[in-house]
Amino acid sequence: MVLGKYDFSIGDRVKHPKFGEGDVIDVYPLKDETVVVVSFEKLGQKKILLKYGKLELVKKEEEEVEPDEET
């Protein structure tokens, strides 16, 4: 899902200046905004409006890649 400056996906590791690091557990539209739900280690789940949240991407969730079959 393209969200302006960032492309957050479920499973991404993000950092918030006040809440610290956490994992993205949901991303959804809300009217003209995008909400990112993050599970923070110390605070639990927080819903953050992407426009105001100042989230930084720490680590992108790696997609599972099927190994090439050798013939």
N, C-alpha and C positions, 0 to 999 in steps of 0.2 A: 504494500500500500504506500503510495507516494504521499508524503505529508509535508509538502513545502520544502524546507531546508533539510529535513531529515526523513529517512525512510525507516521507521520503527516497525518491528515485527514482534510477534509473540516469541518470547524466549531471549530477546536482546537484553544485554546488561547495560543499564543506564546509570547516570550519576546526577543527582539534584544538589544544588549548592547548600540547601538546608537539611534535607532528609538523608543525604548520603547515597550509597549505591543500592540498587535493587534490580529486579527482573521484571520485564514487561509481561503482563499476563493477559492483557486485552487492549485492543485499539478499535475505536468506533467513532463514527461521525455523530455530532450533536448540533443540529441546525447548520450554522456556517463554520463551526469549530470542529476540532478533532480532539477526542479524549483519549489519553493514554492511562491505563490502569497499571500501576507499578506495585509490586510486593517488595517493600523495604524490609531489610533484616531486622531493624529495631522497632519500626513503627507499624508494621503490617501493611495493609493495602491502602493506597491513596489514588484517587482519581485526579488527574492533572490535565488542565486544558493546555494543549501543546503550545498554543500561541503565547501563553504566559509562564509556562512551567520551567523554562531554562534547563531543559534536560540535555545532557551530553551523552553521546553514545560511547560506552566503554568497550563493549565487545558485541559484535554481530553474532546472532545465533547461526551456527553453521548448519547448512542444509545437508541432510544425508545424501551422499552420492553413491549410487550403486556401482560396485566395482565392474570393470570391463571383463567380460568373459573371454578367456583365452580359448582359441580354437585350435 
